[in-house]
Amino acid sequence: MKRLIGTLIALFAFLIVAFISETNQEKAEQKQPTVGILQTMSHPALDQIHRGIIQGLKEEGYFEGKNIKIDFQNAQGDQSNLKSMGDRFIGEHAALTIGIATPAVQSLANTPGDTPVIMGAVSDPLGAHLVKSLARPGGKITGVQDRQPIAAQLKLMKTIMPDLKKVGVVYTSSDDSSTSEYREFKQLAEKQGLNVTPYTITSTNDIEQVAQTLAGKVQAVYVPTDNTVASGIATLLKATNAVKIPVFPAADTMVKSGGLATRCVSQYDMGILTGRMAGQVLHGKNPATLPVKRVTHYETVINAKTAEKLNIHILASVLSAAQKKGRIIK
């Protein structure tokens, strides 16, 4: 009997300790602020931004499972998903939310309440009506502007193709960011005597037909920062490669997929800056007065395999610029 009583006492003590431990763990988890990350869709460029955000948060001292809880949601290009996922963050009482690409940020901006929203790579925050000014956003939104060096990209195109006269631009007509970049590219290119023809799409289903349409009409294709085209870049490249037309994308990830070359901002670096700004807001900074930032160092990325396939000679000076950063894809 004494042995049985001793066993029951030991079991009871064990259960009490386990209960206290579990309760303490639950309390610790409850104290961790939730960071909601909403990604518009999956493709390498946005995935790189996501990875950079996690790194940027770490650099500000925030680690998932240690002092923050991260709820990552991917809308996979579905507008209705964007809304429901944004509502999910509100229901979780997220400390702040991060949107990767313009549609995600716009959806988060429309959620009720004053939960801070951090922009992860938005090309035109003013045109998208997300902030009042870049220097002083004035509301619950701040973050990182995806500002690609379009003038430098155009210069690279002309350096590689000195006889370039006709350029086609493939972009999504409903994408505010890519539309803004197209307009800037067109203005700069036409000032330099180039003929620019737009080829707009509404979904990845349009890419193959558009690619066939531009064959024989342009010498090269420029692709701005465009999530839909990025998702269907393989389809575009299959058609353009068949007729030996080089594609110059704005994002390095599309060069890795087979585009010829770009002068660009690293998507990963933009993600790091986004994560660091999120960390600063978690530390107490007010998004209304925290200026929108952007990555200001650029990289030259060359796909040597594509150049060989298209019989395009890349000058040694261009290759050297890419080689310094290890950005030659072979």
C-alpha positions as CSV (number, residue, x, y, z in Angstrom):
1,M,0.0,0.0,0.0
2,K,2.8,2.4,0.9
3,R,4.5,1.7,-2.4
4,L,1.2,2.4,-4.3
5,I,0.7,5.7,-2.4
6,G,4.3,6.7,-3.2
7,T,3.8,5.9,-6.9
8,L,0.6,8.0,-7.0
9,I,2.3,10.9,-5.3
10,A,5.2,10.7,-7.7
11,L,2.8,10.6,-10.7
12,F,0.8,13.5,-9.3
13,A,4.0,15.6,-8.9
14,F,5.1,14.7,-12.4
15,L,1.7,15.8,-13.8
16,I,1.9,19.1,-11.9
17,V,5.4,19.9,-13.2
18,A,4.3,19.0,-16.7
19,F,1.2,21.2,-16.4
20,I,3.3,24.2,-15.1
21,S,5.9,23.7,-17.9
22,E,3.2,23.6,-20.6
23,T,1.4,26.6,-19.1
24,N,4.7,28.6,-19.0
25,Q,5.4,27.6,-22.6
26,E,1.9,28.7,-23.7
27,K,2.4,32.1,-21.9
28,A,5.8,32.5,-23.6
29,E,4.3,31.8,-27.0
30,Q,1.5,34.3,-26.3
31,K,4.0,37.0,-25.5
32,Q,5.7,36.5,-28.9
33,P,4.3,39.1,-31.4
34,T,3.0,37.7,-34.6
35,V,4.5,38.9,-37.9
36,G,2.2,38.1,-40.9
37,I,3.9,37.7,-44.2
38,L,1.7,37.7,-47.3
39,Q,3.3,36.8,-50.7
40,T,1.4,37.5,-53.9
41,M,2.5,34.3,-55.6
42,S,5.4,31.8,-56.0
43,H,8.3,32.5,-58.3
44,P,12.0,32.7,-57.6
45,A,12.2,36.5,-57.3
46,L,9.5,36.8,-54.7
47,D,10.8,33.7,-52.9
48,Q,14.2,35.4,-52.7
49,I,12.6,38.5,-51.1
50,H,10.9,36.2,-48.6
51,R,14.2,34.6,-47.6
52,G,15.8,38.0,-47.3
53,I,13.0,39.2,-45.0
54,I,13.7,36.4,-42.6
55,Q,17.4,37.3,-42.6
56,G,16.6,41.0,-42.1
57,L,14.4,40.2,-39.1
58,K,17.3,38.2,-37.6
59,E,19.7,41.1,-38.1
60,E,17.3,43.2,-36.0
61,G,17.2,40.6,-33.3
62,Y,14.0,38.8,-34.2
63,F,14.0,35.0,-34.5
64,E,11.0,32.8,-35.3
65,G,10.0,30.7,-32.4
66,K,12.3,32.6,-30.0
67,N,10.8,36.1,-29.8
68,I,8.4,36.3,-32.7
69,K,5.8,34.1,-34.4
70,I,5.8,34.2,-38.2
71,D,2.7,33.4,-40.1
72,F,3.6,33.0,-43.8
73,Q,0.8,32.9,-46.3
74,N,1.1,32.6,-50.1
75,A,-1.9,33.7,-52.2
76,Q,-0.7,31.9,-55.3
77,G,-2.0,34.8,-57.5
78,D,-5.6,34.6,-56.3
79,Q,-7.0,37.9,-55.3
80,S,-9.6,36.4,-53.0
81,N,-6.8,34.6,-51.2
82,L,-5.1,37.9,-50.6
83,K,-8.1,39.3,-48.8
84,S,-8.9,36.2,-46.7
85,M,-5.2,35.9,-45.7
86,G,-5.0,39.6,-44.7
87,D,-8.2,39.1,-42.6
88,R,-6.5,36.1,-41.0
89,F,-3.6,38.4,-39.8
90,I,-6.1,40.8,-38.3
91,G,-7.9,37.9,-36.5
92,E,-4.5,36.9,-35.1
93,H,-3.9,40.4,-33.8
94,A,-0.6,40.5,-35.7
95,A,1.9,43.1,-34.5
96,L,2.7,44.0,-38.1
97,T,2.2,42.6,-41.5
98,I,4.6,42.4,-44.5
99,G,3.4,42.3,-48.1
100,I,5.7,40.8,-50.8
101,A,4.9,42.6,-54.1
102,T,2.3,45.3,-54.8
103,P,-1.0,43.2,-54.8
104,A,-0.2,41.8,-51.4
105,V,0.7,45.2,-50.0
106,Q,-2.5,46.8,-51.4
107,S,-4.6,44.0,-49.9
108,L,-3.0,44.5,-46.5
109,A,-3.4,48.3,-46.8
110,N,-7.2,47.7,-47.2
111,T,-7.5,45.7,-44.0
112,P,-9.3,47.6,-41.1
113,G,-7.3,49.0,-38.2
114,D,-3.9,50.5,-37.8
115,T,-1.7,47.4,-37.9
116,P,1.6,48.5,-39.5
117,V,2.2,47.3,-43.0
118,I,5.7,46.9,-44.4
119,M,6.1,47.0,-48.2
120,G,8.4,44.3,-49.6
121,A,9.5,45.5,-53.0
122,V,6.8,47.8,-54.5
123,S,8.0,49.7,-57.6
124,D,5.6,52.7,-57.4
125,P,4.3,53.2,-53.8
126,L,3.0,56.7,-54.7
127,G,1.3,55.6,-57.9
128,A,-0.3,52.6,-56.0
129,H,-1.6,55.2,-53.4
130,L,0.1,53.4,-50.6
131,V,2.0,56.3,-49.1
132,K,1.6,60.1,-49.1
133,S,5.3,60.6,-49.7
134,L,8.5,58.6,-49.8
135,A,10.1,60.7,-47.1
136,R,7.1,60.8,-44.8
137,P,4.6,58.0,-45.6
138,G,2.0,59.5,-43.2
139,G,0.0,56.3,-42.4
140,K,0.4,52.7,-41.3
141,I,2.5,51.8,-44.4
142,T,6.2,52.1,-45.1
143,G,8.9,49.7,-46.4
144,V,11.0,49.1,-49.5
145,Q,10.7,50.5,-53.0
146,D,11.7,48.1,-55.8
147,R,13.6,50.7,-57.8
148,Q,15.4,49.0,-60.6
149,P,18.0,51.0,-62.5
150,I,16.2,51.2,-65.8
151,A,18.6,53.7,-67.3
152,A,21.5,51.3,-66.5
153,Q,19.5,48.4,-67.9
154,L,19.0,50.2,-71.2
155,K,22.6,51.2,-71.3
156,L,23.6,47.5,-70.9
157,M,21.2,46.5,-73.7
158,K,22.7,49.0,-76.1
159,T,26.3,48.0,-75.1
160,I,25.5,44.3,-75.8
161,M,23.5,45.2,-79.0
162,P,25.0,48.4,-80.5
163,D,22.7,48.2,-83.5
164,L,19.5,47.9,-81.4
165,K,16.6,49.9,-82.8
166,K,13.4,47.9,-82.0
167,V,12.5,46.7,-78.6
168,G,9.4,44.9,-77.4
169,V,8.2,45.2,-73.8
170,V,6.2,42.4,-72.3
171,Y,4.3,43.2,-69.2
172,T,0.9,42.7,-67.4
173,S,-1.5,45.5,-68.1
174,S,-3.1,45.3,-64.6
175,D,0.2,45.4,-62.7
176,D,0.9,48.9,-61.4
177,S,4.6,48.2,-60.8
178,S,5.4,46.8,-64.2
179,T,3.3,49.4,-66.0
180,S,5.2,52.1,-64.2
181,E,8.5,50.6,-65.2
182,Y,7.3,50.2,-68.8
183,R,6.5,53.9,-69.0
184,E,9.9,54.9,-67.7
185,F,11.7,52.5,-70.0
186,K,9.7,53.7,-73.0
187,Q,10.5,57.4,-72.2
188,L,14.2,56.8,-71.8
189,A,14.5,54.5,-74.8
190,E,12.7,56.8,-77.2
191,K,14.9,59.7,-76.2
192,Q,17.8,57.6,-77.4
193,G,16.2,56.8,-80.7
194,L,14.8,53.4,-80.0
195,N,11.4,52.2,-81.2
196,V,9.4,50.6,-78.3
197,T,6.4,48.4,-78.8
198,P,4.3,47.2,-75.8
199,Y,3.0,43.7,-75.7
200,T,0.6,43.4,-72.8
201,I,-0.8,40.3,-71.1
202,T,-3.5,39.6,-68.5
203,S,-2.3,36.2,-67.4
204,T,0.4,33.6,-68.1
205,N,-2.0,32.1,-70.6
206,D,-1.3,35.1,-72.9
207,I,2.5,34.8,-72.9
208,E,2.8,32.2,-75.7
209,Q,0.6,34.1,-78.2
210,V,2.3,37.4,-77.4
211,A,5.7,35.8,-77.8
212,Q,4.7,34.5,-81.2
213,T,3.3,38.0,-82.2
214,L,6.6,39.8,-81.5
215,A,8.7,37.4,-83.5
216,G,10.3,39.2,-86.5
217,K,9.0,42.6,-85.3
218,V,11.6,43.4,-82.6
219,Q,15.3,42.8,-82.0
220,A,15.1,42.3,-78.3
221,V,12.6,42.0,-75.5
222,Y,12.6,43.9,-72.2
223,V,10.7,42.5,-69.2
224,P,10.1,44.9,-66.3
225,T,9.5,43.7,-62.7
226,D,6.4,41.7,-63.4
227,N,5.1,38.8,-61.3
228,T,3.0,37.3,-64.0
229,V,5.7,37.3,-66.7
230,A,8.2,35.9,-64.1
231,S,5.8,33.0,-63.4
232,G,5.7,32.2,-67.2
233,I,9.2,33.2,-68.2
234,A,10.0,29.7,-69.5
235,T,7.1,30.0,-72.0
236,L,8.4,33.4,-73.2
237,L,12.0,32.2,-73.5
238,K,11.0,29.1,-75.4
239,A,9.4,31.3,-78.1
240,T,12.1,34.0,-78.2
241,N,15.0,31.6,-78.2
242,A,13.5,29.8,-81.2
243,V,13.8,33.0,-83.3
244,K,17.1,34.2,-81.7
245,I,15.6,37.2,-79.9
246,P,17.3,38.0,-76.5
247,V,15.3,38.8,-73.5
248,F,16.6,41.4,-71.0
249,P,14.6,41.0,-67.7
250,A,14.6,43.5,-64.8
251,A,15.1,40.7,-62.2
252,D,18.3,38.6,-61.8
253,T,16.1,35.5,-61.2
254,M,14.7,35.7,-64.7
255,V,18.3,35.8,-66.1
256,K,19.0,32.7,-64.2
257,S,16.0,31.1,-65.9
258,G,17.4,31.9,-69.3
259,G,17.2,35.6,-69.9
260,L,20.4,37.2,-71.4
261,A,21.4,39.9,-69.0
262,T,20.4,42.6,-66.6
263,R,21.7,45.4,-64.5
264,C,19.6,45.1,-61.3
265,V,19.0,45.3,-57.6
266,S,19.3,42.0,-55.8
267,Q,15.8,40.7,-54.8
268,Y,17.4,39.1,-51.7
269,D,19.0,42.4,-50.6
270,M,15.6,44.0,-51.0
271,G,14.1,41.3,-48.7
272,I,16.8,41.9,-46.1
273,L,16.1,45.7,-46.1
274,T,12.4,44.9,-45.8
275,G,13.0,42.6,-42.8
276,R,15.2,45.2,-41.1
277,M,12.5,47.9,-41.5
278,A,9.9,45.5,-40.0
279,G,12.3,44.9,-37.1
280,Q,12.6,48.7,-36.6
281,V,8.8,49.0,-36.4
282,L,8.7,46.1,-33.9
283,H,11.3,48.0,-31.9
284,G,8.9,51.0,-31.7
285,K,9.5,53.2,-34.8
286,N,6.4,54.8,-36.3
287,P,5.7,53.7,-39.9
288,A,4.1,57.1,-40.6
289,T,7.5,58.9,-40.1
290,L,9.8,56.1,-41.2
291,P,10.9,56.9,-44.8
292,V,10.5,54.5,-47.6
293,K,13.9,53.0,-48.4
294,R,15.5,51.3,-51.4
295,V,18.6,49.3,-52.2
296,T,21.0,51.5,-54.1
297,H,23.8,49.1,-55.1
298,Y,23.4,47.4,-58.5
299,E,24.8,44.2,-60.0
300,T,25.4,43.1,-63.6
301,V,24.1,39.6,-64.3
302,I,25.0,37.7,-67.5
303,N,23.8,34.3,-68.7
304,A,26.8,33.1,-70.7
305,K,24.9,30.0,-71.7
306,T,22.1,32.0,-73.3
307,A,24.6,34.3,-75.0
308,E,26.2,31.3,-76.6
309,K,22.9,29.8,-77.6
310,L,21.9,33.1,-79.3
311,N,25.3,33.7,-80.9
312,I,25.6,37.0,-79.0
313,H,29.1,38.3,-78.2
314,I,29.4,39.9,-74.7
315,L,32.2,42.5,-74.4
316,A,35.0,41.6,-72.0
317,S,34.3,44.8,-70.0
318,V,30.7,43.6,-69.4
319,L,31.7,40.2,-68.4
320,S,34.3,41.6,-66.1
321,A,31.7,43.7,-64.2
322,A,29.5,40.6,-63.7
323,Q,32.5,38.3,-62.8
324,K,33.5,40.5,-59.9
325,K,30.3,39.6,-58.1
326,G,30.2,36.1,-59.4
327,R,27.1,36.9,-61.5
328,I,28.0,35.0,-64.7
329,I,25.6,32.1,-65.2
330,K,27.2,29.3,-67.1
